[in-house]
């Protein structure tokens, strides 16, 4: 059963900060612990788990190939002005090897794509840059693996309403992935000075997201569907 956890972004009043140094970087924020929620019938922010699962699967499907090595995919969804499943605004997949840009993780690619779509004068939204920046407060970002601190920080700077991830950084590290070991919950906890809160939901549908990241450093692990082992790596068949 999928493990679903969430964290309400803490407001400034919930943090213990020295009055002499109200913004000291050496103070640890005091926040509510993430509580595991295992009931797939549960509804959070008015959205049922089945809808969360749908969009996490779409994040998996946002990949440019069935088994890319860096299988990090994201989708950005509008649940605020939509009914039912919500409306897909844009997608993104890790594009490091395609573009030579080391910052284009799946989340960064999705944010860039959304900015272009929201401000396209010939597109469906036709927003001004300022309106596009404000629009992120109504959007949810789904990513099939927990964001690195660069991407998690970008999510907070954007002011997303929600940030939902699948496979955790801890799992990635255990399976051989190099990671900067700062959890998203810590990024969210330390971003209380930013005006727009973001609700964090972690480890959603991990039984389906984990396999995308378990084969790369384990030659015995089966390849994702539609792929087979070729010279030690998974390739589309």
Secondary structure, 3 states (H helix, E strand, C coil): CCCEEEECCCCHHHCCCCCCCCCCCCCCCCCCCCEEECCCCCEECCEEHHHHHHHHHHHHHCCCCCCCCCCCEEEEEECCCCCCCCEEEEEEECCHHHHCCCCCCHHHHHHHHHHHHHHCCCCCCCCCHHHHHHHHHHEEEEEEECCCHHHHHHHHHHCCCEEEEEECHHHHHHCCCCCCCCCHHHHHHCCCCCCCCCEEEECCCHHHHCHHHHCCCCCCCCCCCCEEEECCEEEEC
